[in-house]
Amino acid sequence: MDYVVIVEKGETSYGAYVPDLPGCVAVGETREEAMQLIREAIEFHLEGLRQDGRPVPAPSSSIELVTVDA
């Protein structure tokens, strides 16, 4: 499954979250670290849902890039 991950650069770190999986977040010092940690967080999150007998949400978010004149 492919989930959309939003990555945001902060002052000293990068944050990542998954819109289709509320509460699934990660923070890393670099973008690469944040991406590795969010992969692990997604796997952990889905495993927890399965263990609790809850449905695993199908990916439904999508992205579009919008270009505007600056």
mmCIF file as Biopython writes it, N, C-alpha, C and O atoms, coordinates in Angstrom:
data_model
#
loop_
_atom_site.group_PDB
_atom_site.id
_atom_site.type_symbol
_atom_site.label_atom_id
_atom_site.label_alt_id
_atom_site.label_comp_id
_atom_site.label_asym_id
_atom_site.label_entity_id
_atom_site.label_seq_id
_atom_site.pdbx_PDB_ins_code
_atom_site.Cartn_x
_atom_site.Cartn_y
_atom_site.Cartn_z
_atom_site.occupancy
_atom_site.B_iso_or_equiv
_atom_site.auth_seq_id
_atom_site.auth_asym_id
_atom_site.pdbx_PDB_model_num
ATOM 1   N N  . MET A ? 1  ? 0.849   -1.180 0.000   1.0 0.0 1  A 1 
ATOM 2   C CA . MET A ? 1  ? 0.000   0.000  0.000   1.0 0.0 1  A 1 
ATOM 3   C C  . MET A ? 1  ? 0.890   1.237  0.000   1.0 0.0 1  A 1 
ATOM 4   O O  . MET A ? 1  ? 1.944   1.260  0.635   1.0 0.0 1  A 1 
ATOM 5   N N  . ASP A ? 2  ? 0.460   2.235  -0.703  1.0 0.0 2  A 1 
ATOM 6   C CA . ASP A ? 2  ? 1.192   3.503  -0.764  1.0 0.0 2  A 1 
ATOM 7   C C  . ASP A ? 2  ? 0.380   4.586  -0.068  1.0 0.0 2  A 1 
ATOM 8   O O  . ASP A ? 2  ? -0.692  4.965  -0.539  1.0 0.0 2  A 1 
ATOM 9   N N  . TYR A ? 3  ? 0.892   5.081  1.050   1.0 0.0 3  A 1 
ATOM 10  C CA . TYR A ? 3  ? 0.244   6.160  1.778   1.0 0.0 3  A 1 
ATOM 11  C C  . TYR A ? 3  ? 0.941   7.477  1.481   1.0 0.0 3  A 1 
ATOM 12  O O  . TYR A ? 3  ? 2.166   7.516  1.359   1.0 0.0 3  A 1 
ATOM 13  N N  . VAL A ? 4  ? 0.178   8.551  1.363   1.0 0.0 4  A 1 
ATOM 14  C CA . VAL A ? 4  ? 0.746   9.886  1.225   1.0 0.0 4  A 1 
ATOM 15  C C  . VAL A ? 4  ? 1.376   10.279 2.559   1.0 0.0 4  A 1 
ATOM 16  O O  . VAL A ? 4  ? 0.761   10.131 3.616   1.0 0.0 4  A 1 
ATOM 17  N N  . VAL A ? 5  ? 2.599   10.777 2.497   1.0 0.0 5  A 1 
ATOM 18  C CA . VAL A ? 5  ? 3.300   11.281 3.670   1.0 0.0 5  A 1 
ATOM 19  C C  . VAL A ? 5  ? 3.589   12.754 3.432   1.0 0.0 5  A 1 
ATOM 20  O O  . VAL A ? 5  ? 4.161   13.127 2.408   1.0 0.0 5  A 1 
ATOM 21  N N  . ILE A ? 6  ? 3.195   13.578 4.374   1.0 0.0 6  A 1 
ATOM 22  C CA . ILE A ? 6  ? 3.484   15.009 4.327   1.0 0.0 6  A 1 
ATOM 23  C C  . ILE A ? 6  ? 4.736   15.250 5.162   1.0 0.0 6  A 1 
ATOM 24  O O  . ILE A ? 6  ? 4.810   14.834 6.319   1.0 0.0 6  A 1 
ATOM 25  N N  . VAL A ? 7  ? 5.714   15.921 4.573   1.0 0.0 7  A 1 
ATOM 26  C CA . VAL A ? 7  ? 6.960   16.230 5.278   1.0 0.0 7  A 1 
ATOM 27  C C  . VAL A ? 7  ? 7.051   17.746 5.402   1.0 0.0 7  A 1 
ATOM 28  O O  . VAL A ? 7  ? 6.884   18.475 4.425   1.0 0.0 7  A 1 
ATOM 29  N N  . GLU A ? 8  ? 7.317   18.202 6.613   1.0 0.0 8  A 1 
ATOM 30  C CA . GLU A ? 8  ? 7.440   19.635 6.863   1.0 0.0 8  A 1 
ATOM 31  C C  . GLU A ? 8  ? 8.798   19.910 7.508   1.0 0.0 8  A 1 
ATOM 32  O O  . GLU A ? 8  ? 9.222   19.201 8.420   1.0 0.0 8  A 1 
ATOM 33  N N  . LYS A ? 9  ? 9.464   20.942 7.020   1.0 0.0 9  A 1 
ATOM 34  C CA . LYS A ? 9  ? 10.757  21.334 7.591   1.0 0.0 9  A 1 
ATOM 35  C C  . LYS A ? 9  ? 10.525  22.358 8.688   1.0 0.0 9  A 1 
ATOM 36  O O  . LYS A ? 9  ? 9.904   23.398 8.473   1.0 0.0 9  A 1 
ATOM 37  N N  . GLY A ? 10 ? 11.035  22.042 9.859   1.0 0.0 10 A 1 
ATOM 38  C CA . GLY A ? 10 ? 10.974  22.975 10.973  1.0 0.0 10 A 1 
ATOM 39  C C  . GLY A ? 10 ? 12.303  23.706 11.112  1.0 0.0 10 A 1 
ATOM 40  O O  . GLY A ? 10 ? 13.176  23.595 10.251  1.0 0.0 10 A 1 
ATOM 41  N N  . GLU A ? 11 ? 12.448  24.443 12.187  1.0 0.0 11 A 1 
ATOM 42  C CA . GLU A ? 11 ? 13.695  25.194 12.404  1.0 0.0 11 A 1 
ATOM 43  C C  . GLU A ? 11 ? 14.893  24.277 12.601  1.0 0.0 11 A 1 
ATOM 44  O O  . GLU A ? 11 ? 15.993  24.572 12.133  1.0 0.0 11 A 1 
ATOM 45  N N  . THR A ? 12 ? 14.676  23.160 13.298  1.0 0.0 12 A 1 
ATOM 46  C CA . THR A ? 12 ? 15.801  22.281 13.622  1.0 0.0 12 A 1 
ATOM 47  C C  . THR A ? 12 ? 15.561  20.821 13.261  1.0 0.0 12 A 1 
ATOM 48  O O  . THR A ? 12 ? 16.412  19.975 13.535  1.0 0.0 12 A 1 
ATOM 49  N N  . SER A ? 13 ? 14.425  20.508 12.654  1.0 0.0 13 A 1 
ATOM 50  C CA . SER A ? 13 ? 14.121  19.113 12.352  1.0 0.0 13 A 1 
ATOM 51  C C  . SER A ? 13 ? 13.082  19.030 11.235  1.0 0.0 13 A 1 
ATOM 52  O O  . SER A ? 13 ? 12.582  20.042 10.743  1.0 0.0 13 A 1 
ATOM 53  N N  . TYR A ? 14 ? 12.779  17.801 10.854  1.0 0.0 14 A 1 
ATOM 54  C CA . TYR A ? 14 ? 11.734  17.536 9.865   1.0 0.0 14 A 1 
ATOM 55  C C  . TYR A ? 14 ? 10.648  16.709 10.535  1.0 0.0 14 A 1 
ATOM 56  O O  . TYR A ? 14 ? 10.938  15.782 11.292  1.0 0.0 14 A 1 
ATOM 57  N N  . GLY A ? 15 ? 9.406   17.050 10.254  1.0 0.0 15 A 1 
ATOM 58  C CA . GLY A ? 15 ? 8.278   16.291 10.758  1.0 0.0 15 A 1 
ATOM 59  C C  . GLY A ? 15 ? 7.571   15.623 9.589   1.0 0.0 15 A 1 
ATOM 60  O O  . GLY A ? 15 ? 7.556   16.148 8.476   1.0 0.0 15 A 1 
ATOM 61  N N  . ALA A ? 16 ? 6.990   14.470 9.851   1.0 0.0 16 A 1 
ATOM 62  C CA . ALA A ? 16 ? 6.259   13.750 8.818   1.0 0.0 16 A 1 
ATOM 63  C C  . ALA A ? 16 ? 4.975   13.197 9.427   1.0 0.0 16 A 1 
ATOM 64  O O  . ALA A ? 16 ? 4.959   12.773 10.583  1.0 0.0 16 A 1 
ATOM 65  N N  . TYR A ? 17 ? 3.898   13.205 8.640   1.0 0.0 17 A 1 
ATOM 66  C CA . TYR A ? 17 ? 2.650   12.606 9.093   1.0 0.0 17 A 1 
ATOM 67  C C  . TYR A ? 17 ? 1.894   12.031 7.911   1.0 0.0 17 A 1 
ATOM 68  O O  . TYR A ? 17 ? 2.152   12.368 6.756   1.0 0.0 17 A 1 
ATOM 69  N N  . VAL A ? 18 ? 0.945   11.147 8.231   1.0 0.0 18 A 1 
ATOM 70  C CA . VAL A ? 18 ? 0.178   10.428 7.218   1.0 0.0 18 A 1 
ATOM 71  C C  . VAL A ? 18 ? -1.291  10.833 7.364   1.0 0.0 18 A 1 
ATOM 72  O O  . VAL A ? 18 ? -1.928  10.451 8.345   1.0 0.0 18 A 1 
ATOM 73  N N  . PRO A ? 19 ? -1.844  11.593 6.417   1.0 0.0 19 A 1 
ATOM 74  C CA . PRO A ? 19 ? -3.234  12.044 6.540   1.0 0.0 19 A 1 
ATOM 75  C C  . PRO A ? 19 ? -4.247  10.905 6.702   1.0 0.0 19 A 1 
ATOM 76  O O  . PRO A ? 19 ? -5.258  11.073 7.384   1.0 0.0 19 A 1 
ATOM 77  N N  . ASP A ? 20 ? -3.989  9.759  6.086   1.0 0.0 20 A 1 
ATOM 78  C CA . ASP A ? 20 ? -4.925  8.638  6.164   1.0 0.0 20 A 1 
ATOM 79  C C  . ASP A ? 20 ? -4.816  7.841  7.452   1.0 0.0 20 A 1 
ATOM 80  O O  . ASP A ? 20 ? -5.648  6.972  7.714   1.0 0.0 20 A 1 
ATOM 81  N N  . LEU A ? 21 ? -3.797  8.127  8.264   1.0 0.0 21 A 1 
ATOM 82  C CA . LEU A ? 21 ? -3.579  7.402  9.518   1.0 0.0 21 A 1 
ATOM 83  C C  . LEU A ? 21 ? -3.407  8.404  10.654  1.0 0.0 21 A 1 
ATOM 84  O O  . LEU A ? 21 ? -2.282  8.672  11.078  1.0 0.0 21 A 1 
ATOM 85  N N  . PRO A ? 22 ? -4.505  8.959  11.148  1.0 0.0 22 A 1 
ATOM 86  C CA . PRO A ? 22 ? -4.407  9.967  12.202  1.0 0.0 22 A 1 
ATOM 87  C C  . PRO A ? 22 ? -3.550  9.482  13.373  1.0 0.0 22 A 1 
ATOM 88  O O  . PRO A ? 22 ? -3.705  8.363  13.862  1.0 0.0 22 A 1 
ATOM 89  N N  . GLY A ? 23 ? -2.657  10.345 13.800  1.0 0.0 23 A 1 
ATOM 90  C CA . GLY A ? 23 ? -1.775  10.017 14.920  1.0 0.0 23 A 1 
ATOM 91  C C  . GLY A ? 23 ? -0.474  9.362  14.501  1.0 0.0 23 A 1 
ATOM 92  O O  . GLY A ? 23 ? 0.400   9.142  15.340  1.0 0.0 23 A 1 
ATOM 93  N N  . CYS A ? 24 ? -0.326  9.049  13.232  1.0 0.0 24 A 1 
ATOM 94  C CA . CYS A ? 24 ? 0.902   8.415  12.738  1.0 0.0 24 A 1 
ATOM 95  C C  . CYS A ? 24 ? 1.866   9.519  12.318  1.0 0.0 24 A 1 
ATOM 96  O O  . CYS A ? 24 ? 1.717   10.118 11.253  1.0 0.0 24 A 1 
ATOM 97  N N  . VAL A ? 25 ? 2.860   9.781  13.171  1.0 0.0 25 A 1 
ATOM 98  C CA . VAL A ? 25 ? 3.784   10.897 12.961  1.0 0.0 25 A 1 
ATOM 99  C C  . VAL A ? 25 ? 5.216   10.458 13.262  1.0 0.0 25 A 1 
ATOM 100 O O  . VAL A ? 25 ? 5.441   9.448  13.930  1.0 0.0 25 A 1 
ATOM 101 N N  . ALA A ? 26 ? 6.169   11.225 12.765  1.0 0.0 26 A 1 
ATOM 102 C CA . ALA A ? 26 ? 7.576   10.990 13.062  1.0 0.0 26 A 1 
ATOM 103 C C  . ALA A ? 26 ? 8.325   12.309 12.932  1.0 0.0 26 A 1 
ATOM 104 O O  . ALA A ? 26 ? 7.900   13.214 12.214  1.0 0.0 26 A 1 
ATOM 105 N N  . VAL A ? 27 ? 9.443   12.401 13.637  1.0 0.0 27 A 1 
ATOM 106 C CA . VAL A ? 27 ? 10.304  13.576 13.571  1.0 0.0 27 A 1 
ATOM 107 C C  . VAL A ? 27 ? 11.743  13.096 13.475  1.0 0.0 27 A 1 
ATOM 108 O O  . VAL A ? 27 ? 12.147  12.175 14.185  1.0 0.0 27 A 1 
ATOM 109 N N  . GLY A ? 28 ? 12.516  13.724 12.594  1.0 0.0 28 A 1 
ATOM 110 C CA . GLY A ? 28 ? 13.926  13.381 12.451  1.0 0.0 28 A 1 
ATOM 111 C C  . GLY A ? 28 ? 14.762  14.627 12.247  1.0 0.0 28 A 1 
ATOM 112 O O  . GLY A ? 28 ? 14.254  15.679 11.862  1.0 0.0 28 A 1 
ATOM 113 N N  . GLU A ? 29 ? 16.046  14.493 12.510  1.0 0.0 29 A 1 
ATOM 114 C CA . GLU A ? 29 ? 16.953  15.629 12.318  1.0 0.0 29 A 1 
ATOM 115 C C  . GLU A ? 29 ? 17.126  15.960 10.841  1.0 0.0 29 A 1 
ATOM 116 O O  . GLU A ? 29 ? 17.376  17.113 10.487  1.0 0.0 29 A 1 
ATOM 117 N N  . THR A ? 30 ? 16.994  14.950 9.974   1.0 0.0 30 A 1 
ATOM 118 C CA . THR A ? 30 ? 17.105  15.156 8.536   1.0 0.0 30 A 1 
ATOM 119 C C  . THR A ? 30 ? 15.828  14.637 7.870   1.0 0.0 30 A 1 
ATOM 120 O O  . THR A ? 30 ? 15.051  13.903 8.480   1.0 0.0 30 A 1 
ATOM 121 N N  . ARG A ? 31 ? 15.627  15.027 6.622   1.0 0.0 31 A 1 
ATOM 122 C CA . ARG A ? 31 ? 14.480  14.528 5.863   1.0 0.0 31 A 1 
ATOM 123 C C  . ARG A ? 31 ? 14.558  13.004 5.736   1.0 0.0 31 A 1 
ATOM 124 O O  . ARG A ? 31 ? 13.555  12.306 5.884   1.0 0.0 31 A 1 
ATOM 125 N N  . GLU A ? 32 ? 15.755  12.507 5.461   1.0 0.0 32 A 1 
ATOM 126 C CA . GLU A ? 32 ? 15.940  11.068 5.302   1.0 0.0 32 A 1 
ATOM 127 C C  . GLU A ? 32 ? 15.578  10.320 6.581   1.0 0.0 32 A 1 
ATOM 128 O O  . GLU A ? 32 ? 14.916  9.283  6.537   1.0 0.0 32 A 1 
ATOM 129 N N  . GLU A ? 33 ? 16.017  10.854 7.720   1.0 0.0 33 A 1 
ATOM 130 C CA . GLU A ? 33 ? 15.698  10.208 8.996   1.0 0.0 33 A 1 
ATOM 131 C C  . GLU A ? 33 ? 14.198  10.251 9.248   1.0 0.0 33 A 1 
ATOM 132 O O  . GLU A ? 33 ? 13.621  9.259  9.695   1.0 0.0 33 A 1 
ATOM 133 N N  . ALA A ? 34 ? 13.562  11.374 8.971   1.0 0.0 34 A 1 
ATOM 134 C CA . ALA A ? 34 ? 12.109  11.476 9.164   1.0 0.0 34 A 1 
ATOM 135 C C  . ALA A ? 34 ? 11.382  10.467 8.287   1.0 0.0 34 A 1 
ATOM 136 O O  . ALA A ? 34 ? 10.411  9.852  8.729   1.0 0.0 34 A 1 
ATOM 137 N N  . MET A ? 35 ? 11.837  10.286 7.050   1.0 0.0 35 A 1 
ATOM 138 C CA . MET A ? 35 ? 11.194  9.325  6.155   1.0 0.0 35 A 1 
ATOM 139 C C  . MET A ? 35 ? 11.386  7.889  6.644   1.0 0.0 35 A 1 
ATOM 140 O O  . MET A ? 35 ? 10.454  7.087  6.583   1.0 0.0 35 A 1 
ATOM 141 N N  . GLN A ? 36 ? 12.564  7.563  7.120   1.0 0.0 36 A 1 
ATOM 142 C CA . GLN A ? 36 ? 12.789  6.218  7.653   1.0 0.0 36 A 1 
ATOM 143 C C  . GLN A ? 36 ? 11.898  5.975  8.871   1.0 0.0 36 A 1 
ATOM 144 O O  . GLN A ? 36 ? 11.293  4.912  9.009   1.0 0.0 36 A 1 
ATOM 145 N N  . LEU A ? 37 ? 11.828  6.962  9.737   1.0 0.0 37 A 1 
ATOM 146 C CA . LEU A ? 37 ? 11.022  6.815  10.948  1.0 0.0 37 A 1 
ATOM 147 C C  . LEU A ? 37 ? 9.529   6.740  10.635  1.0 0.0 37 A 1 
ATOM 148 O O  . LEU A ? 37 ? 8.803   6.017  11.318  1.0 0.0 37 A 1 
ATOM 149 N N  . ILE A ? 38 ? 9.049   7.469  9.617   1.0 0.0 38 A 1 
ATOM 150 C CA . ILE A ? 38 ? 7.625   7.406  9.291   1.0 0.0 38 A 1 
ATOM 151 C C  . ILE A ? 38 ? 7.288   6.058  8.666   1.0 0.0 38 A 1 
ATOM 152 O O  . ILE A ? 38 ? 6.187   5.546  8.870   1.0 0.0 38 A 1 
ATOM 153 N N  . ARG A ? 39 ? 8.220   5.470  7.905   1.0 0.0 39 A 1 
ATOM 154 C CA . ARG A ? 39 ? 7.984   4.111  7.395   1.0 0.0 39 A 1 
ATOM 155 C C  . ARG A ? 39 ? 7.760   3.144  8.552   1.0 0.0 39 A 1 
ATOM 156 O O  . ARG A ? 39 ? 6.823   2.346  8.544   1.0 0.0 39 A 1 
ATOM 157 N N  . GLU A ? 40 ? 8.639   3.233  9.545   1.0 0.0 40 A 1 
ATOM 158 C CA . GLU A ? 40 ? 8.523   2.377  10.721  1.0 0.0 40 A 1 
ATOM 159 C C  . GLU A ? 40 ? 7.226   2.672  11.478  1.0 0.0 40 A 1 
ATOM 160 O O  . GLU A ? 40 ? 6.561   1.756  11.961  1.0 0.0 40 A 1 
ATOM 161 N N  . ALA A ? 41 ? 6.874   3.950  11.577  1.0 0.0 41 A 1 
ATOM 162 C CA . ALA A ? 41 ? 5.640   4.333  12.282  1.0 0.0 41 A 1 
ATOM 163 C C  . ALA A ? 41 ? 4.408   3.794  11.566  1.0 0.0 41 A 1 
ATOM 164 O O  . ALA A ? 41 ? 3.460   3.350  12.213  1.0 0.0 41 A 1 
ATOM 165 N N  . ILE A ? 42 ? 4.417   3.830  10.242  1.0 0.0 42 A 1 
ATOM 166 C CA . ILE A ? 42 ? 3.278   3.297  9.476   1.0 0.0 42 A 1 
ATOM 167 C C  . ILE A ? 42 ? 3.147   1.795  9.734   1.0 0.0 42 A 1 
ATOM 168 O O  . ILE A ? 42 ? 2.052   1.307  10.014  1.0 0.0 42 A 1 
ATOM 169 N N  . GLU A ? 43 ? 4.244   1.069  9.641   1.0 0.0 43 A 1 
ATOM 170 C CA . GLU A ? 43 ? 4.205   -0.372 9.886   1.0 0.0 43 A 1 
ATOM 171 C C  . GLU A ? 43 ? 3.686   -0.671 11.292  1.0 0.0 43 A 1 
ATOM 172 O O  . GLU A ? 43 ? 2.842   -1.549 11.469  1.0 0.0 43 A 1 
ATOM 173 N N  . PHE A ? 44 ? 4.183   0.052  12.283  1.0 0.0 44 A 1 
ATOM 174 C CA . PHE A ? 44 ? 3.759   -0.136 13.665  1.0 0.0 44 A 1 
ATOM 175 C C  . PHE A ? 44 ? 2.277   0.196  13.833  1.0 0.0 44 A 1 
ATOM 176 O O  . PHE A ? 44 ? 1.544   -0.527 14.508  1.0 0.0 44 A 1 
ATOM 177 N N  . HIS A ? 45 ? 1.844   1.285  13.219  1.0 0.0 45 A 1 
ATOM 178 C CA . HIS A ? 45 ? 0.454   1.729  13.305  1.0 0.0 45 A 1 
ATOM 179 C C  . HIS A ? 45 ? -0.486  0.666  12.716  1.0 0.0 45 A 1 
ATOM 180 O O  . HIS A ? 45 ? -1.494  0.309  13.325  1.0 0.0 45 A 1 
ATOM 181 N N  . LEU A ? 46 ? -0.140  0.171  11.527  1.0 0.0 46 A 1 
ATOM 182 C CA . LEU A ? 46 ? -0.979  -0.835 10.875  1.0 0.0 46 A 1 
ATOM 183 C C  . LEU A ? 46 ? -1.006  -2.131 11.680  1.0 0.0 46 A 1 
ATOM 184 O O  . LEU A ? 46 ? -2.052  -2.768 11.802  1.0 0.0 46 A 1 
ATOM 185 N N  . GLU A ? 47 ? 0.138   -2.520 12.227  1.0 0.0 47 A 1 
ATOM 186 C CA . GLU A ? 47 ? 0.201   -3.714 13.066  1.0 0.0 47 A 1 
ATOM 187 C C  . GLU A ? 47 ? -0.708  -3.566 14.284  1.0 0.0 47 A 1 
ATOM 188 O O  . GLU A ? 47 ? -1.409  -4.505 14.661  1.0 0.0 47 A 1 
ATOM 189 N N  . GLY A ? 48 ? -0.692  -2.387 14.893  1.0 0.0 48 A 1 
ATOM 190 C CA . GLY A ? 48 ? -1.551  -2.133 16.053  1.0 0.0 48 A 1 
ATOM 191 C C  . GLY A ? 48 ? -3.029  -2.203 15.695  1.0 0.0 48 A 1 
ATOM 192 O O  . GLY A ? 48 ? -3.827  -2.757 16.451  1.0 0.0 48 A 1 
ATOM 193 N N  . LEU A ? 49 ? -3.397  -1.648 14.553  1.0 0.0 49 A 1 
ATOM 194 C CA . LEU A ? 49 ? -4.791  -1.726 14.117  1.0 0.0 49 A 1 
ATOM 195 C C  . LEU A ? 49 ? -5.213  -3.180 13.938  1.0 0.0 49 A 1 
ATOM 196 O O  . LEU A ? 49 ? -6.291  -3.578 14.379  1.0 0.0 49 A 1 
ATOM 197 N N  . ARG A ? 50 ? -4.368  -3.967 13.294  1.0 0.0 50 A 1 
ATOM 198 C CA . ARG A ? 50 ? -4.689  -5.386 13.059  1.0 0.0 50 A 1 
ATOM 199 C C  . ARG A ? 50 ? -4.819  -6.137 14.380  1.0 0.0 50 A 1 
ATOM 200 O O  . ARG A ? 50 ? -5.745  -6.929 14.555  1.0 0.0 50 A 1 
ATOM 201 N N  . GLN A ? 51 ? -3.901  -5.895 15.306  1.0 0.0 51 A 1 
ATOM 202 C CA . GLN A ? 51 ? -3.939  -6.568 16.596  1.0 0.0 51 A 1 
ATOM 203 C C  . GLN A ? 51 ? -5.200  -6.220 17.373  1.0 0.0 51 A 1 
ATOM 204 O O  . GLN A ? 51 ? -5.735  -7.052 18.105  1.0 0.0 51 A 1 
ATOM 205 N N  . ASP A ? 52 ? -5.670  -4.994 17.211  1.0 0.0 52 A 1 
ATOM 206 C CA . ASP A ? 52 ? -6.885  -4.557 17.904  1.0 0.0 52 A 1 
ATOM 207 C C  . ASP A ? 52 ? -8.150  -4.975 17.166  1.0 0.0 52 A 1 
ATOM 208 O O  . ASP A ? 52 ? -9.257  -4.696 17.627  1.0 0.0 52 A 1 
ATOM 209 N N  . GLY A ? 53 ? -7.996  -5.643 16.018  1.0 0.0 53 A 1 
ATOM 210 C CA . GLY A ? 53 ? -9.158  -6.066 15.242  1.0 0.0 53 A 1 
ATOM 211 C C  . GLY A ? 53 ? -9.860  -4.920 14.542  1.0 0.0 53 A 1 
ATOM 212 O O  . GLY A ? 53 ? -11.028 -5.033 14.171  1.0 0.0 53 A 1 
ATOM 213 N N  . ARG A ? 54 ? -9.144  -3.811 14.360  1.0 0.0 54 A 1 
ATOM 214 C CA . ARG A ? 54 ? -9.729  -2.647 13.686  1.0 0.0 54 A 1 
ATOM 215 C C  . ARG A ? 54 ? -9.365  -2.681 12.209  1.0 0.0 54 A 1 
ATOM 216 O O  . ARG A ? 54 ? -8.338  -3.250 11.838  1.0 0.0 54 A 1 
ATOM 217 N N  . PRO A ? 55 ? -10.183 -2.086 11.374  1.0 0.0 55 A 1 
ATOM 218 C CA . PRO A ? 55 ? -9.876  -2.094 9.937   1.0 0.0 55 A 1 
ATOM 219 C C  . PRO A ? 55 ? -8.672  -1.212 9.614   1.0 0.0 55 A 1 
ATOM 220 O O  . PRO A ? 55 ? -8.443  -0.177 10.239  1.0 0.0 55 A 1 
ATOM 221 N N  . VAL A ? 56 ? -7.925  -1.656 8.632   1.0 0.0 56 A 1 
ATOM 222 C CA . VAL A ? 56 ? -6.796  -0.871 8.132   1.0 0.0 56 A 1 
ATOM 223 C C  . VAL A ? 56 ? -7.333  0.029  7.028   1.0 0.0 56 A 1 
ATOM 224 O O  . VAL A ? 56 ? -7.830  -0.469 6.018   1.0 0.0 56 A 1 
ATOM 225 N N  . PRO A ? 57 ? -7.242  1.347  7.202   1.0 0.0 57 A 1 
ATOM 226 C CA . PRO A ? 57 ? -7.773  2.248  6.184   1.0 0.0 57 A 1 
ATOM 227 C C  . PRO A ? 57 ? -7.001  2.140  4.870   1.0 0.0 57 A 1 
ATOM 228 O O  . PRO A ? 57 ? -5.771  2.139  4.851   1.0 0.0 57 A 1 
ATOM 229 N N  . ALA A ? 58 ? -7.735  2.052  3.802   1.0 0.0 58 A 1 
ATOM 230 C CA . ALA A ? 58 ? -7.099  2.075  2.490   1.0 0.0 58 A 1 
ATOM 231 C C  . ALA A ? 58 ? -6.584  3.477  2.229   1.0 0.0 58 A 1 
ATOM 232 O O  . ALA A ? 58 ? -7.213  4.453  2.638   1.0 0.0 58 A 1 
ATOM 233 N N  . PRO A ? 59 ? -5.459  3.590  1.559   1.0 0.0 59 A 1 
ATOM 234 C CA . PRO A ? 59 ? -4.961  4.922  1.212   1.0 0.0 59 A 1 
ATOM 235 C C  . PRO A ? 59 ? -6.005  5.659  0.371   1.0 0.0 59 A 1 
ATOM 236 O O  . PRO A ? 59 ? -6.529  5.113  -0.600  1.0 0.0 59 A 1 
ATOM 237 N N  . SER A ? 60 ? -6.300  6.893  0.750   1.0 0.0 60 A 1 
ATOM 238 C CA . SER A ? 60 ? -7.290  7.658  -0.013  1.0 0.0 60 A 1 
ATOM 239 C C  . SER A ? 60 ? -6.820  9.077  -0.322  1.0 0.0 60 A 1 
ATOM 240 O O  . SER A ? 60 ? -7.409  9.756  -1.163  1.0 0.0 60 A 1 
ATOM 241 N N  . SER A ? 61 ? -5.772  9.525  0.349   1.0 0.0 61 A 1 
ATOM 242 C CA . SER A ? 61 ? -5.253  10.868 0.088   1.0 0.0 61 A 1 
ATOM 243 C C  . SER A ? 61 ? -4.449  10.870 -1.204  1.0 0.0 61 A 1 
ATOM 244 O O  . SER A ? 61 ? -3.868  9.859  -1.598  1.0 0.0 61 A 1 
ATOM 245 N N  . SER A ? 62 ? -4.431  12.003 -1.839  1.0 0.0 62 A 1 
ATOM 246 C CA . SER A ? 62 ? -3.607  12.167 -3.031  1.0 0.0 62 A 1 
ATOM 247 C C  . SER A ? 62 ? -2.976  13.551 -2.983  1.0 0.0 62 A 1 
ATOM 248 O O  . SER A ? 62 ? -3.357  14.391 -2.168  1.0 0.0 62 A 1 
ATOM 249 N N  . ILE A ? 63 ? -2.026  13.774 -3.848  1.0 0.0 63 A 1 
ATOM 250 C CA . ILE A ? 63 ? -1.375  15.080 -3.867  1.0 0.0 63 A 1 
ATOM 251 C C  . ILE A ? 63 ? -1.451  15.678 -5.267  1.0 0.0 63 A 1 
ATOM 252 O O  . ILE A ? 63 ? -1.515  14.964 -6.268  1.0 0.0 63 A 1 
ATOM 253 N N  . GLU A ? 64 ? -1.443  16.959 -5.308  1.0 0.0 64 A 1 
ATOM 254 C CA . GLU A ? 64 ? -1.348  17.726 -6.555  1.0 0.0 64 A 1 
ATOM 255 C C  . GLU A ? 64 ? -0.426  18.893 -6.256  1.0 0.0 64 A 1 
ATOM 256 O O  . GLU A ? 64 ? -0.565  19.551 -5.224  1.0 0.0 64 A 1 
ATOM 257 N N  . LEU A ? 65 ? 0.491   19.147 -7.130  1.0 0.0 65 A 1 
ATOM 258 C CA . LEU A ? 65 ? 1.339   20.322 -7.000  1.0 0.0 65 A 1 
ATOM 259 C C  . LEU A ? 65 ? 0.698   21.449 -7.813  1.0 0.0 65 A 1 
ATOM 260 O O  . LEU A ? 65 ? 0.283   21.249 -8.955  1.0 0.0 65 A 1 
ATOM 261 N N  . VAL A ? 66 ? 0.626   22.607 -7.217  1.0 0.0 66 A 1 
ATOM 262 C CA . VAL A ? 66 ? 0.022   23.769 -7.862  1.0 0.0 66 A 1 
ATOM 263 C C  . VAL A ? 66 ? 1.109   24.818 -8.054  1.0 0.0 66 A 1 
ATOM 264 O O  . VAL A ? 66 ? 1.743   25.240 -7.087  1.0 0.0 66 A 1 
ATOM 265 N N  . THR A ? 67 ? 1.325   25.233 -9.273  1.0 0.0 67 A 1 
ATOM 266 C CA . THR A ? 67 ? 2.326   26.250 -9.566  1.0 0.0 67 A 1 
ATOM 267 C C  . THR A ? 67 ? 1.635   27.599 -9.657  1.0 0.0 67 A 1 
ATOM 268 O O  . THR A ? 67 ? 0.627   27.746 -10.348 1.0 0.0 67 A 1 
ATOM 269 N N  . VAL A ? 68 ? 2.187   28.588 -8.950  1.0 0.0 68 A 1 
ATOM 270 C CA . VAL A ? 68 ? 1.652   29.945 -8.998  1.0 0.0 68 A 1 
ATOM 271 C C  . VAL A ? 68 ? 2.796   30.898 -9.305  1.0 0.0 68 A 1 
ATOM 272 O O  . VAL A ? 68 ? 3.954   30.603 -9.009  1.0 0.0 68 A 1 
ATOM 273 N N  . ASP A ? 69 ? 2.476   32.020 -9.886  1.0 0.0 69 A 1 
ATOM 274 C CA . ASP A ? 69 ? 3.488   33.047 -10.130 1.0 0.0 69 A 1 
ATOM 275 C C  . ASP A ? 69 ? 3.806   33.730 -8.805  1.0 0.0 69 A 1 
ATOM 276 O O  . ASP A ? 69 ? 2.897   34.118 -8.071  1.0 0.0 69 A 1 
ATOM 277 N N  . ALA A ? 70 ? 5.066   33.874 -8.504  1.0 0.0 70 A 1 
ATOM 278 C CA . ALA A ? 70 ? 5.459   34.458 -7.225  1.0 0.0 70 A 1 
ATOM 279 C C  . ALA A ? 70 ? 5.532   35.957 -7.287  1.0 0.0 70 A 1 
ATOM 280 O O  . ALA A ? 70 ? 5.851   36.601 -6.287  1.0 0.0 70 A 1 
#
